[in-house]
Amino acid sequence: MGGNLDLRPFLDESKKIVVSNEEKKAEAEFYLNGVEYVRVEGENFVVSVPSTLFRDQLQKYLLSKLENSLKLLTGQDFKIIVEVSTSFQAPPSANIGETIETRTQQNPIHPIQINLNKDRSATGLNPAMTFENFIVGEENLLAYNTAVAISKNPGNDYNPLFLYGSVGLGKTHLMHAIGNAILQNNPGINIRCIPSETFVSEFVSHVLNNSAKTNAMKKFKEQYRKLDVLLLDDIYDLQGKEESQEELFHTFNELYDHKKQIVFTCDRPPRELKKFNERLISRFVRGSIRDLKVPSWETRCAIIKKKIELLHLNLSDEIIKHVATQINSNVRDLESALTNIRSYADLINEDITMEVVQKAILPITNSTGYGSISIDTIQRVIASYFNITSKELKDKRKTKNIALARQVAMYIAREMTEKSTTDIGLEFGGRDHTTVMHALNKIENLIKTDPKMDSVIQNLINLCREQHQFSS
């Protein structure tokens, strides 16, 4: 066996065997879907993958299992050789020892060439949001690679895609990047990228204007159900809007059944959405769910390095590291800090020194810091998130949902305020110090054992911060 024979079917079947036997099936499927057959050279079975990440993950966790499955099917003891495709090289994940300069060289900015004959106003896409200017770190690498895979083959392996994470972490950027790349590869494709709020307002408008003469609802349905790609931002805005959810449910089914690509973004994972049709949530979780976390210090340095190139700023490594340390919330705040630095330096007509930078970013660090956030604000945000009342957080009830919400609120209160555990206990119905300590330990253990809990806590901290800024 081998020679000139195409053994692609054996590879495909081997991948299915590995996936079916894996505990983390979704993750295994993600990496194995990136494996493509190349050729067979004697006992070497050569495959290609889209990036070094795929190669490393495959060799570390799945390669031996894939070789065993291949042997089972072919009867031959092949050694799988993994090549990284030259057609696409994903940026590497962040490494502590990696210099900022190295990352920038490995991720040069190449503006995407968009087909200008396509009516961009109809697509809703922002041409500035591309894969080329999206900074990749360990916190968003899986989401990034999934998005790239979708742009190459929409409507198939990762459909729908549900991106979630807090404000300013790149969900919208990735969604637009998918759309821009698909449009670049398929100029005539029917694609629409809109906020969920727009979907709701259009639906309401068509309902109000519907009549036998205008048949507005039919036009609305056709507008969305004939799309090739639907990109729907901030799906949370559909909360409580039952008729709009029902319409989206039927639109989803129509597009999905015809292998049309769908992408959603949200501030939280599907199962944590409140006042949502369960049938619609079941559609969200049918495909791939990817989260974006707060960028690490290394990633923030890389982001700053690339942004200052675009802003034509000359910052020393010392200043870059200082800004990355002081602004630890999200990409949007980093951009605001750099804009402030440039504006401040221009205004006072001075070189950009550390002293200038410290003054320039002070408004950003003040607004993104916790400041004098109150426990009352934290309680209101957490109560709303868990669909309970602030009063229930303070009373003696110990139902599972309320107890978890109370523990989360206590944990965030400890993280975001200078209150002692005794003071926090008093704010939660007069509970004692040991009760608060138990809550802190419980949430800390959950964060260590359940990656989803870490994401939930980060999202809630950002929601508390936003609420604090809004009410200040």
C-alpha positions in Angstrom: 0.0 0.0 0.0 1.2 3.6 -0.6 3.1 4.5 -3.8 0.8 6.6 -6.0 -2.4 5.7 -4.2 -4.4 8.5 -2.7 -4.8 7.5 1.0 -6.9 10.5 1.8 -10.0 8.4 2.7 -8.0 6.5 5.3 -6.9 9.7 6.9 -10.4 11.0 7.1 -11.7 7.8 8.7 -8.7 7.8 11.1 -9.6 11.3 12.2 -13.2 10.2 12.9 -12.0 7.3 15.0 -9.7 9.6 17.1 -12.5 12.1 17.7 -15.0 9.5 18.7 -12.6 8.2 21.4 -11.5 11.6 22.8 -13.0 13.1 25.9 -12.5 16.6 24.6 -14.2 15.9 21.2 -14.7 19.5 20.1 -11.1 20.4 20.7 -9.8 17.2 19.0 -12.1 17.8 16.0 -10.9 21.4 15.7 -7.2 20.4 15.4 -7.9 17.3 13.3 -10.0 19.3 10.8 -6.9 21.3 10.1 -5.0 18.2 9.0 -4.9 17.7 5.2 -3.5 14.8 3.2 -0.4 15.5 1.2 1.3 12.3 0.0 2.8 9.0 1.1 6.5 8.4 0.8 7.3 4.8 1.7 6.5 4.5 5.4 6.0 8.2 5.8 2.5 9.5 5.7 2.8 13.3 5.0 0.1 15.7 6.1 -0.1 19.5 6.3 -1.6 21.8 9.0 -2.3 25.5 8.7 -0.1 26.7 11.6 2.6 25.8 14.0 0.0 25.8 16.8 -1.9 23.0 14.9 1.4 21.1 14.5 2.4 21.4 18.1 -1.0 20.4 19.5 -1.2 17.5 17.1 2.2 16.2 17.9 1.7 16.6 21.7 -1.8 15.1 22.1 -3.2 13.4 18.9 -0.4 12.2 16.6 0.2 8.8 18.2 -3.6 8.1 18.3 -3.9 9.1 14.7 -1.1 6.8 13.7 -2.7 3.9 15.6 -6.0 4.5 13.9 -4.3 4.7 10.5 -2.6 1.4 11.2 -5.9 -0.2 12.2 -7.5 0.8 8.9 -4.6 0.3 6.4 -2.7 -2.6 8.1 0.5 -0.6 7.6 2.7 1.0 10.3 2.9 4.5 8.9 4.9 7.4 10.6 3.0 10.6 10.2 5.1 13.6 9.1 3.5 17.0 9.8 4.3 19.9 7.6 3.1 23.5 8.2 1.4 24.9 5.1 3.1 27.8 3.4 -0.2 29.2 2.1 -1.1 30.4 5.6 1.0 30.8 8.7 -0.9 31.8 11.8 0.9 34.0 14.2 2.5 32.1 17.1 1.1 32.2 20.6 2.7 34.6 23.1 5.8 33.4 24.8 7.2 35.1 27.9 10.7 35.3 26.6 9.7 36.6 23.2 10.6 40.2 22.4 8.1 42.7 21.3 10.3 43.4 18.2 10.2 39.7 17.2 6.4 39.5 17.5 6.0 42.6 15.2 8.3 41.1 12.6 6.4 37.9 12.6 3.1 39.7 12.3 3.6 42.4 9.7 0.7 44.6 8.8 -0.6 43.9 5.3 -3.8 45.8 4.5 -6.4 43.6 2.9 -7.4 44.4 -0.6 -11.2 44.6 -0.7 -13.1 44.4 -3.9 -14.5 47.9 -4.2 -17.2 46.9 -6.7 -19.1 45.3 -3.8 -21.5 47.7 -2.2 -20.0 47.9 1.3 -22.9 49.8 2.8 -25.1 46.8 2.1 -22.7 44.3 3.8 -22.2 46.4 6.9 -18.5 45.3 7.0 -15.8 47.6 8.4 -12.8 47.2 5.9 -10.4 48.2 8.7 -11.1 45.1 10.7 -9.1 42.3 9.2 -7.1 39.3 10.3 -3.9 41.1 9.3 -4.3 43.7 12.0 -5.8 41.5 14.7 -3.2 40.9 17.4 -3.0 37.2 18.4 -2.1 36.0 21.8 -2.7 32.8 23.9 -6.0 34.3 25.1 -7.6 34.5 21.7 -5.6 32.0 19.5 -8.2 29.3 19.3 -10.9 31.9 18.4 -8.6 33.4 15.8 -7.7 30.1 14.1 -11.4 29.1 14.1 -12.3 32.4 12.4 -9.6 31.9 9.8 -10.8 28.4 9.1 -14.3 29.7 8.6 -13.2 32.4 6.2 -11.6 29.7 4.0 -14.5 27.3 4.1 -17.7 29.1 5.3 -20.8 27.1 6.2 -19.1 23.9 7.0 -17.0 22.8 10.0 -17.6 25.7 12.4 -21.2 26.7 11.8 -22.5 28.5 13.7 -19.6 30.3 15.4 -20.5 31.9 18.8 -17.8 34.4 20.0 -18.1 35.7 23.5 -16.1 37.8 25.9 -16.2 41.2 27.6 -16.1 44.6 26.0 -13.1 45.6 23.9 -11.5 42.1 23.5 -11.9 41.7 19.8 -15.2 39.8 19.2 -16.5 42.4 16.7 -13.1 42.7 15.0 -12.9 39.0 14.5 -16.4 38.8 13.1 -15.7 41.6 10.6 -12.4 40.0 9.7 -14.3 36.8 8.8 -16.7 38.8 6.6 -13.9 40.8 4.9 -11.9 37.6 4.1 -14.9 35.8 2.7 -15.8 38.8 0.6 -12.3 39.1 -0.6 -12.3 35.4 -1.7 -15.9 35.6 -3.1 -16.7 39.1 -4.3 -20.2 38.3 -5.4 -21.3 36.7 -2.1 -24.4 37.8 -0.3 -23.2 38.8 3.2 -24.5 41.0 5.9 -22.9 42.1 9.2 -25.2 44.0 11.6 -25.8 44.7 15.3 -28.6 42.6 16.8 -30.3 45.9 17.6 -30.6 46.6 13.9 -32.1 43.2 13.3 -34.8 43.9 15.9 -35.6 47.4 14.7 -35.9 46.2 11.1 -38.2 43.4 12.2 -40.4 45.7 14.2 -40.5 48.2 11.3 -41.6 45.5 8.8 -44.2 44.2 11.2 -45.7 47.7 11.6 -45.6 48.4 7.9 -46.9 45.0 6.8 -50.0 44.8 4.7 -51.4 42.8 1.8 -50.2 45.6 -0.5 -46.7 46.0 0.7 -46.0 42.5 2.0 -43.2 43.9 4.1 -42.7 40.8 6.2 -42.1 38.6 3.2 -39.5 41.0 2.0 -37.9 41.0 5.4 -37.7 37.2 5.5 -36.3 37.0 2.0 -33.7 39.6 2.8 -32.2 37.5 5.6 -33.0 34.0 4.4 -31.3 34.4 1.1 -28.0 35.4 2.7 -24.8 33.4 2.2 -23.3 34.8 5.4 -25.0 36.3 8.4 -22.9 38.1 11.0 -24.9 39.2 14.0 -23.2 41.3 16.7 -24.2 41.7 20.4 -26.8 38.9 20.4 -27.5 39.9 24.0 -29.6 42.8 22.7 -32.3 40.2 21.7 -32.9 39.5 25.4 -36.6 39.5 26.2 -37.6 40.2 22.6 -39.6 37.1 22.0 -40.9 37.8 18.5 -37.5 38.9 17.2 -36.0 35.7 18.7 -38.7 33.6 17.0 -37.9 35.2 13.6 -34.2 34.7 14.1 -34.8 31.1 15.0 -36.5 30.4 11.7 -33.9 32.5 9.8 -31.2 30.4 11.5 -32.8 27.1 10.5 -33.1 28.3 6.8 -29.5 29.4 6.6 -28.1 26.4 8.5 -30.0 23.8 6.5 -28.5 25.3 3.3 -25.0 25.4 4.8 -24.8 29.2 5.0 -22.3 30.6 7.5 -23.6 32.2 10.7 -21.5 34.1 13.3 -22.8 35.5 16.6 -21.0 37.6 19.2 -22.1 38.1 22.8 -20.7 39.2 26.2 -21.3 35.8 27.7 -21.7 32.1 26.7 -25.0 30.9 25.3 -26.1 29.0 28.4 -25.8 32.1 30.5 -28.3 34.2 28.4 -31.4 35.1 30.3 -34.9 35.6 28.8 -33.9 33.7 25.6 -35.9 31.1 23.7 -34.4 27.7 24.7 -34.8 26.6 21.1 -32.6 29.5 19.9 -30.0 28.8 22.5 -29.9 25.2 21.3 -29.0 26.5 17.9 -26.2 28.7 19.3 -24.5 25.7 21.0 -24.9 23.5 17.9 -21.6 24.8 16.4 -18.4 26.1 17.8 -18.2 28.3 20.9 -15.0 30.4 21.4 -14.2 32.9 24.1 -11.8 35.8 24.1 -10.1 36.7 27.4 -8.4 39.8 28.7 -5.0 40.0 26.9 -1.9 39.0 28.9 0.9 41.5 29.6 2.9 40.0 26.7 0.0 40.3 24.3 -0.7 43.9 25.5 2.9 44.8 24.7 2.5 43.3 21.2 -0.7 45.3 20.7 0.9 48.5 21.7 3.9 47.9 19.4 1.6 47.4 16.4 -0.7 50.3 17.3 2.1 52.8 17.7 3.3 52.0 14.1 -0.2 52.9 12.9 -0.2 56.1 15.0 3.4 57.0 14.0 4.5 57.1 17.6 8.0 56.4 18.8 7.9 54.9 22.3 10.7 53.3 24.1 10.5 49.7 25.3 10.4 51.0 28.9 7.3 53.1 28.1 5.6 50.3 26.2 6.0 48.0 29.2 4.8 50.7 31.5 1.6 51.3 29.5 1.0 47.5 29.2 1.3 47.2 33.0 -1.0 50.2 33.8 -3.7 49.4 31.2 -4.7 45.8 31.9 -8.4 45.9 30.9 -8.9 45.5 27.1 -7.6 46.5 23.7 -10.0 49.5 23.4 -8.5 51.1 26.6 -5.0 50.5 25.2 -6.0 52.4 22.0 -7.4 55.2 24.0 -4.2 55.5 26.1 -2.0 55.7 23.0 -4.3 58.3 21.4 -4.1 60.3 24.6 -0.3 60.0 24.6 0.0 61.4 21.1 -2.5 64.2 21.7 -0.9 65.2 25.0 2.6 65.3 23.5 1.4 67.3 20.5 -0.5 69.8 22.8 2.5 70.5 25.0 5.0 70.2 22.2 7.4 67.9 24.1 9.1 64.6 23.6 7.3 61.6 24.9 9.0 60.9 28.2 7.8 58.6 31.0 6.5 61.7 32.8 4.5 62.8 29.8 3.1 59.2 29.4 2.1 59.0 33.1 0.1 62.2 32.8 -1.4 61.3 29.5 -2.8 57.9 30.5 -4.0 59.1 33.9 -7.6 59.6 32.7 -7.6 56.1 31.3 -6.1 54.4 34.4 -8.6 56.3 36.6 -11.6 55.2 34.5 -10.5 51.6 34.1 -9.5 51.3 37.7 -12.0 50.3 40.4 -11.8 53.6 42.2 -14.5 54.0 44.7 -16.8 51.4 43.3 -19.5 50.4 45.9 -20.5 47.0 47.0 -24.1 48.1 46.2 -23.1 48.5 42.6 -21.5 45.1 42.6 -24.5 43.5 44.1 -26.9 45.1 41.6 -24.8 43.9 38.6 -24.4 40.3 40.0 -28.1 40.1 40.9 -29.1 41.2 37.4 -26.7 38.7 35.9 -28.1 35.8 37.9 -31.7 37.0 37.4 -32.3 37.6 41.1 -32.7 40.7 43.3 -30.1 42.4 45.4 -32.2 41.7 48.5 -31.9 37.9 47.8 -28.1 38.3 47.9 -28.4 39.6 51.4 -31.0 37.4 52.9 -30.7 33.9 54.4 -32.0 31.9 51.5 -29.5 29.2 50.4 -30.9 27.9 47.1 -28.1 26.7 44.8 -28.5 29.6 42.3 -28.7 32.3 45.0 -25.8 30.8 47.0 -23.5 30.8 44.0 -24.5 34.3 43.0 -23.8 35.5 46.6 -20.4 33.8 46.6 -19.5 35.3 43.3 -20.6 38.8 44.5 -18.4 38.4 47.7 -15.4 37.3 45.6 -15.8 40.3 43.2 -16.3 42.6 46.1 -13.0 41.4 47.6 -11.3 41.9 44.2 -12.7 45.3 43.4 -12.8 47.1 46.8 -10.5 47.7 49.7 -13.1 46.2 52.1 -12.1 43.6 54.6 -13.8 40.2 54.7 -15.6 41.4 57.9 -16.9 44.5 56.1 -18.0 42.5 53.1 -19.9 40.1 55.4 -21.8 43.0 56.9 -22.8 44.2 53.4 -24.3 40.7 52.8 -26.8 40.5 55.5 -24.4 40.6 58.5 -22.6 37.4 57.6 -19.4 36.7 59.5 -15.8 36.7 58.4 -15.6 32.8 58.0 -18.6 32.8 55.6 -16.9 35.3 53.3 -13.6 33.3 53.4 -15.5 30.2 52.5 -17.1 32.0 49.5 -13.7 33.3 48.4 -12.1 29.8 48.6 -15.1 28.3 46.8 -14.8 30.7 43.8 -11.0 30.5 43.7 -11.3 26.7 43.4 -13.9 26.9 40.7 -11.8 29.3 38.7 -8.9 26.8 38.9 -11.0 23.7 37.9 -13.5 25.3 35.5 -12.2 27.6 32.7 -15.7 28.9 32.2 -15.9 30.3 35.7 -12.8 32.4 35.1 -14.4 33.9 32.0 -17.7 34.6 34.0 -15.8 36.4 36.7 -13.8 38.5 34.2 -17.0 39.4 32.4 -18.8 40.4 35.7 -15.8 42.5 36.8 -16.0 44.4 33.5 -19.7 44.8 33.8 -19.3 46.2 37.4 -16.6 48.6 36.1 -18.8 49.8 33.3 -21.8 50.3 35.6 -19.5 52.2 38.0 -18.3 54.5 35.2 -21.8 55.0 33.9 -23.1 56.1 37.3 -20.1 58.2 38.2 
